[in-house]
């Protein structure tokens, strides 16, 4: 359940909203209560029954402990205790009582019922009730209660331990029937010695504010030498002597470990991520609001870090969801190891994580653990007999300006995270105010691209690919253009961020492919010998796993032969996540007759081994090498490499006769560039072919 901590209503609306939220949470816990293996019931804050466990009915107490809209809670408490139950629901104060019942078999039994509030922070949202059959014990206790009022407190707590500490002599006296508890409630000098170190300061602060003669309730873990977690509830009171000075400290202890675990189990359902055990989005937002409040009231500096796993979908698609889950759990452990124990490390959903760091002195306190996390991420992950590595993009924001609005922290960290992705992933970036305007421009562009897609403003231009030796047009590359209603014809460099958005990349790719096939069909019908048409394929299009089938189905639908199509794939797509899937897809297309071109060769990470592994017909040299005279050796090497492996080599970006002559001397097969023709609209292709003097052929 998501809690919006930043939008809180006021007045009556706030109370109604709080109660509605409490009811919703209580209903959400109903299924949990129904499965509890002991007699238990759950009331919402208005004392309406939400759920009971199976054991509740099996023990035969359902009729005696009736709860409902008609009966209210009347079957659970005596009329004089109704106010105490209301206090439990409203203020979270627990209580217990004994309830005698008469069963269908005529046997009288006594049940001990305990009422505990379920809390969201300090705010109760439900009442948990447990019942135990204490017939034999209760009969003797109830008899003693009538005779000895001084045992009233002890009767309210079974397995009670009473400790009296003489403040003048230092002697300690125990009474009760809890020897295991007594063993760990002994101390030498300071009563707080029995408190676990992690809880000691909290208890010390409460003791310091206690007044003489005032009873104070504490809940803490015992400081046990065997490290067994034991929670106790203690009621402590200092009594004064006849001289008005403190005389003795009396504590009553009860082991509440089981109850505490039940409460933690309920809280885990609401506030913990089931896969990693980290706080979930709801608890993250609660902790974030606490940090904001501390910043506003105390001037505390805090930081926020947003983390996304790079190419997580590809990990799931190629290695399986079990590998993805293993990675998320491993990352959760890395985050807990890299950051402080009091930092809030949360999983927001999917592969999104966040960290709240409070009490910072400066940016360095935030960047140091980030560097440690990145170092941990470089270690390989073993899963299912396979080893793989992962990286993460990290965005961070620091709140140290008392005049700034800390509510913008989440947006700022998200902006920095986007910049980390845009810069190539596997890096961390700290937010700077200048980044906000850049992201806003990008979001505006993406909105415009979506609108342009709806208005069919995207089309294809075609640039000729010329065979040098035969002096003929071997085909065309389809290049996307945006016919902007105000700015005219825009090239992809003007809307490149759209290709980085997976959804838009898929839509643009689909538009380009359909337009190319439709145009090829028209040219075939018109007798235009265009040769082959090359269409660029993005990594997003490969992710469906059905790209080979989809392309062949579309070719068949448009009745375009496979031999007329070339698909161009960049090195980074071949080498990125899912390279096995890409390789299998292009292999199947190659076998069907589709030509495969490796685009922008030399700008990525392809090696000779990769060229041998993948079915590649065309090797395209990136124009950055062709247009730089200093890269002559690289161009020669690529042409020699491609020729030796039986591939045609295509040089991009050829703009003048000098470049053409040099490429011809090096043995280049085909060229593409402004020297022979700029990208042109489809209706100009037939005239270009006629004017070139040599028809294209596949």
N, C-alpha and C positions, 0 to 999 in steps of 0.2 A: 504494500500500500504506500503510495507516494504522499509525503507530507510537505506542503509548501510552507516553509518556515518564514518566507519573506512576505507573505500576503496574509495578514492576520486581521480579521474583522474586529470591530469594537462594540462595547455595550451589550445590548440584548442579542444582537446578531452574533457576537463572539461567543456568548454562552450557548446559544442554540447550535452554532457550528461545532463548539467543543463537545457538546453532548451527542450531536450526530456522529462526530468522528469516533467518540467513545463507543457508541452503539455499533458502529461499523467494525471497529477493532474487536469488540467482544464477540460479534457474530463470526468474525474470521477465525477466532480461537475456538469456536464451538466444536469443529471437527477434531481438534486436538484433544479437547476435554472428553469427547465421546470415546476416545481410544485409551484413556488413562486406565491402567489395570487395578484401580482401587476406587472405592466409592467417592465420587467427586461431582460437584455441580458448579455451574458458572452463572452468575447474575450480572446483568448490565448495570450501569450506574443508576438507573431508575428502579433497581431491584426487581426487574422482570427476568424470568428464567430464560436463559439462552440455550443451555445444553446440560445433560447429565451423562455420566459414564454408564456403561453396561452394568458394572458392579453395583452401582447405586440401586438399580432395579432388582438385581439378583439377590442382594442382601435383604430384600424385603422392607426397605426403609422408604420406598417411594411414596406410599400412602401417608405415612406419618410425617414425612418431611415434604409435604406437598408445597409446590411453588407454582404460581400461575397468575394470570391477569386477575382472576377472581379472588384467589386466596392471598395474593401478594406474597409476602415472606412470612406470613403468620404461622405456618407450620414449622418454621425453622427456629424462631426465637420467641421467648415469652414476651408478653406485651410490654413489660417494663424494660426489655432489652431492645425495643424497636429503635430507640434513639441511638443506641450504640451501633446498631447495624447501619443506620443512616450515616453516622460519623465515619464508619469504615468506608462506605462508598464515596463520601464526599471528601474526607480528610486523609484516608489511607491508614487509619489506626486499626490494627488487627485486634481480634478478641476471640475467645473460645467459651464454650459452655457444654454442660452435660445435658442429654435429652433422654428421658425415660420413654419407652414405647411399649405397646402391647401388641404382639404379633398375632397372626391368624391362628397360630397354634396355642394361643393363650399364655405364652411364655413372655414375661416381662424382661426387656433388655434395655441396657443403657448405652447410648451412643455419645461419643465425644465429638463435637463438631467444632472445627476451627475455621474462622473467617479471616481471609487475608486479601488485601487490596492488590490488584494488578496495576502497576504504575507506568506512566509514560513520563520519565523524569520524576517530578514530584506530583504529577497529576493523576489521580485514580481514574480508570476507565472501566473497571469491572471488579467483581468480588468473587474470589475463588473459595469454595467450601469443600472441606474434606470431612469424612465421617469414619469413625472407627468404633468397633464393638468393644467396649470396656466394661462390660456388665459386672464381672467379678470384682474388678478393681474399684469401679465407681460406687458399688454398694457400701464398701467399707469407708471410702472417702466421704461419701455423702453423710454417713452416720457421724463421722468425725467432725464434719463441717458444722453440724447442728450443735455439737458440744463445744467446739473450739473455734471461735471466730478468727483466732490468730493464725489458723492454717488456711485461711481463705485464698491467699496468694498462691500457696503451694498446690492447692486443689486445682487452680486454673492452669497449672503447668505440670503435666506428668513427666516423669524422669527429671525432676527438678533438683538442682543442686543449690544449696544455700551456703554462702561463704560470709563469715563475720571476721572482720579485721580490726583488732583493737589498736587504735591509732596511738595509744599511750604506751602500751607494752610491746607492740609489734607481733603479738600472738595471732594465729589464724585458726579459726574453728570452721568445720564443715558439718553439714547435715544434709540428708537426702540419700537417694539410691542410684547415684550415677558415678560409680568409682572410676570409669574411664575418663569421664569429664573432669572429675576432681583432680586426677593426675596432672592435667595440664592447666589447672587454675591455681597452682601454687606459685608463689613468687618470693623473692628474697627481700627486696627493698621497695620496688615500685610496682603497684598493681598493674601498670601498663606493660610489664614484662611479658605477660601472657598473650598479648596481642601480636598478631603477625606484623612483621616490619612494614609491609605495604599498607596496613590499615592503622598503624600506630599514630601517625600524625593527625589523621582525621579524628580518632578517638581523643587524643590529647587536646585538640582544639575544643571538642565538646565538653570535656572535663573542666577546662579552664573557664568556661562560661557558666558552669553549674553553680547554683546557689546552695548554701548550707541548708539541709532539710528538704531540698527538692529532689524528687525521684527523676532519674533520667534513663532513657532506654538507649542501648547501644546494640548494634549488630556488627560483628567482626569475625575474622578468622583467627583461630588459636595458633599460637607460635609453637608448633609441634616439631620435635626433633626428627620424626620419621617422615615429614613432609606430606602427611595425609591431610587433605583439605577438610577442615571441620569448621563449620559456621556455628556461632552461638548467638543467642539473644540474651542480653543481660540487662536487668533492671537494678540500678545502683542508687543508693541513698546514704548520705552522711548524717548520723544521729549525733545530737549534742548532749552533753552531760548536764548535771545539776548546776554546774558552774557556768553554763552557757558556751563552753568550748567544745569543739568536735571531739567525740568520744570513740565512735566506731563507724566503720564503713561496711554496709551490708550489701551484698550482691546476690541476686538470684539468676542462675544460669540455666538455659535450656538449649539443647542441641537442635538446631533448625537446618541442618545440612540438607535433609531430604526436601524440606519445603523450599529452601533456596534453589535447589536444583530444578524443582518443578517450575519455579518462577523464571529461572534462567532459560529453561526449555521453551516456555511460552514467549519470552522476549526474543529468543533466537529465531522463532518463526517470523516475528515482526521486523527484526532489525539486523539479521545476519544473512549473508549470501550463502545459500545452501552448498554451492560447489567449493568455494574457497574458505568459508568461515569468516570472511572479512565483514565489516559493517556494510550494509547495503545503502541504496540511495536515500532511503528515509532517514536512517541514522546519520548519514553524511550531512544531510541538510540541517538536521538538528544541531550537530556539532559545528557546522559552519555558522549557524546563527549565534551559537555561544561565542565563537571567535569574533564575530562582528560586534556583539554586545561588549565583550572585553576590550575591543579596540576603541569603541565609542566612549566607554566609561572610564577605562584605565589607561588609554593610550597605548595599548599593547600592539606590537608589530606582529603580523602573522603573514604566512605565505600560503599559496594554493598551487598545487601541481596537478596537471591533467595529463594522463598517459594513455596512448593508444598503441596496440600491437600492430606493427607494420605487416601488411598483407595477411591479416589473420584469416580472411575468407579463403585465400589460396591454401593456407595450411589445412583448413578443414576439408577443402575440396580435394586436395592431393594426398594428404596423409590420413584423413579421417577425423571425425569429430572427437574420437577418444584421444587422438593426439592433440587436438585443440584444447580439450579439457585439461590434459596433462600440462600443457604449456601455461594455461591460466593459473593452475594451482602452483606451478613452479614459480611463476611471476609473483603470485601473492606472497610466497615465501621469501623471494628476493626483496620485495618491497619492505616486508617486516624486518628483514636483516639490514637493509640500507638505511632505514629511518629510525628515529627514536621510538622507544616503547610508548611514550605519551603522545606521539603524532597519530592522527586519525588516518589510517590507510583503508580506503573503501573501494569496493567494486560497484560501479554505477550501472553495469549491465553489459552484456556482450564482452568485448575486449577493452572496455573503457574502465580505467581506474583513476582514482583521485587521492591526493594526500593533503591534509591540512596540517600546517606546521605553526604552532603558537610559540610566543615568547622569543621571537627572533631578534638578534641584534643588528642584522643587516643581510644583504643579498647573499653574502658568502655562506651564511648558515643554511641557506636554501640550496645553493648550487653544489655544496660538498656532497651531500647524500645522493644527489642526482648523478654525479660522477661515479660514485660507488655503485649505484644501480646499473649504469651503463657498463661498468667493468664486469659485474655479475652476469649481465646479459650476453656477454661474449663467450661464456662457457657453453659447450654443447649440451643439448638435452637428449637423454636416452629414453626411447619409448618403443616398445614392441620390437626390440631387436634392431631398431634404426636410430641413427644419430642425426639430429638437425639443430640448427641454430635459429634464433629469432632476434629481432631488433624492435625497438619501440621509438615512437616519436613523442616528445615531451614538451609541453608548454607550461611555463611557470609565470606567476604574477605575485608581486610583493605589495602588501598594504602597509605603508609607513607614513602616509600623509594624513594627518587628522582632519584636514579639510576635504579630502576626497571621499567619494561614496563607496564604501566597501562592498555594497551590493553588486557593483560592476566587476568584482574580482573574478567571478566564474566566467563572464563573457571575455574578460581580458586574457585569462589563462587559455580559453578556447581559441582566441585569436592567435596567441603565441604557438599553440599546438598546430593550428593550420599552417602557420609560417614554417614550422619544422617539417611538416609533410611536403609543403611546396618546395622547400630547399633540398629535397632529396631523401627525406625520412632518416631514421637512425641518428637522430640528433636532438638536442634540447635547445630551446630558445626562451629567453626571459622577455616578457611583454614590455614594449615601449609605446608611449602614446601615439607615435606616428604610425604604428601598425593598424590602428583602428580605421583610419580613412582608407587605407589600402584594401582592407577586408570589405569595407562597405562598398567600394567600387567594384570589387569582385562579385559580391552578392547582387549588386545592381546588374552587372553584366549577365550573370546566370539567369536572372529573371527575364532579361531582354532576350536571351537565347531561347528560353522556354516559350516566350511569346512568339518569337520568330518561327519556331518549329510549328506552332499552331497555325501560323499564317502562311506556311509553305514558302518562306523567304530564302530557304537554302537550295542551292542548285549545284551542278557540277560543271567545271570547265575542263578542257582536255588539252594536255601538252604532248606534242609528238615525241616519240622515241625513234631516232634515225639510225639505221644500220650504215656504218661508215663504208665498209667494203662494197656493199651492193648499192649504196646511195639510194636507199628506199626507206619509206616510213614503215617501221616494224610494228608500230602500235601506238597507243596513247596511254598516258597516266591520267586517271580521273582525280581531279583536285577540287575540294569543296570551296564554294564561295557563298558569302552571305550578301544577298541583294538588299542592302539596308535602305529603307524608304527615305532616310535623310542623308546618310553618309555615302551612299552609292555602293559599289562592289568592294567587299571587305575580304581579305585573305585570312587564312586560319590563324596567323600570328595575332590578329586583332581579337580573336575569341578563343585563344588557346586554353584559358582556364576551364572552358566547357568540356574539353576533352579529358581534363583531370577529374571531373565529376563523373562517377561511374554510370549513373543513370543517364545523364546527358550524352556521355560518350556512346552508350548503347543506342540511344535514339538517333544521334547523328550518323553513326555507322550504318544503322538500318536504312536511313534516308538515302545515304550515298550508295549503298549496294542496290537498292531497288531502282534508283534513278539510273545507275550504270547499266543494269540489265535491260531496263525499258528502252534506253537509248540504243543499246546494241541490237535489240530486236528491230527497232525502227531502221537502223542502218542496213541490217541484213535484208529487210523487206524492200529497201530503196536501192539495193545493189551497191552500197558504199563499202569498198574494201578497206576497212579500218584496221585490219590485222588483229591484234589483241588489245584489250583494255585492262590496265592494272588498277586494282582497288586496294587501298590501304586497310589493314585489319588491326584493330587495337586489342590490347590485352583483355579489356572488358568483354569483347565479343567471344573470346575463347572460353570464358569462364562457365558458360552454360554446359559445356561438355558435348554439345550437339552441333557445333559449328559446321563440321564436315557434312552432316546430313542436311542441315538447313541450307547450305550453299547449293548442294546438289538438287534439293527439292526446288529451290528458286530457279536454278538453271533450267530444270525440266518444265517448270510452270511458264517461264518466258520463252521456252523452246530455243535456248541459246546453247550451242555446243560448248563442252568443257574446255575445248582447245582455244576458245576465244577469250578465256579469262586468265588473268594473272593476279595472284594475291601477293601483296607486299607486306612483309613482317619485319619490324625493326629488330636489331640485335637485343635490345633490352627486353623485348617481349620473349624472344627465344631463351634468354638467360635468366629471366625473372622467376618468381614463384609460379609453379605450374608448368615448368618447361617440359616435363614428361607429357602433359596433356597437349601442349602446343605441338610437340614433335609428332605425337600420334595423329593429331588432326591434319597437319600438313602432309604427312605421309599418305593418309587416305585420300586427300584431295589430289596429290601428285599421281597416285595410282589411277585416279579417275580421269586424268588428262589435264588438270588445272596446273598452270605453270606457277612455280614458287620463286619469289625474288626476296633476297635478303637486303633490306633497305638500310641506308646510312651506314654502310660497313666502315668500321674504323672508329666510330664514335662510342661504341659500347664495349662489351667484354667478350665477344666471340673469339674463339681460338681455332687453330687448325683442326683440333680434335672435334670441335663443334661442327665445323664445315663438313667433316667426313660423316658425322652422325646424322645430320639433318638432310632431307632431300631438297637441294637447292639448285635451281636452273639458272638464275640470274644473280650476279653479285653487283650491287650498286654502290659505287664509290661516292661518299658524301661530298657535296659541293665545296665544303670548307677546305678539303684537300686539293680539289681541282683548281680552285681559284687562288691558291697560295703557292707561288713559285718555289718557296722553301720546302714544300712537301712533295717535290718531284720524286724523290726516292721512294716515298710511301706509295705514291700512285703507281710507279713502275712495279713495286713489289706486289701490290694487290692484283694488278693485271696479270703478272706472271703466275701468281698463286691460283687465281681463278681459272686461267687457261689450262694450267697443269692438271686441274681437277675436273676438266670438261665442262666448265661453266661459261656462259656468256658474261662478259663484264660490261656494265653500263656506267658511264661517267655522268654525274649530274652537274648542273650549273655551268655548262659550257656556253660562254658568252661571246667569244670572238674567234677569228680564223686561226690565230696563233695557238690558242688552247686546243683547237680541233686538230691542227697539224701535229702538235706534240703528242696528243693521245693516239693519233693514227700511227706515229712512229713507235710508240710503246706497245702497239698491238691491241689497243682497246677495240671492242666489237661494236658497241652502240653508244650514242651520246644523247643527252637530253638537256636542253637549255635554251636561252633566248637567241642564240646564234641561228637556230633553225626555226624556232617558233615559240611564242609566249603561250601560256594557257589561254584557250579560246572557248567561246560558247559552242554548244553542240552543233548549232546550225551553220557554223563556219567551217566545220571539219571537211565536208565534201569539197568545198571550194579550195581549201588548203591542199588537199590531196591532189586535186586536178592541177593546181598551179605548181606543185612540187615536181610533177613530171613522172613520178613512179608510184604506182598504187601500192598500198600496204597489203600484206598477206600474212596469215597466221603462221 
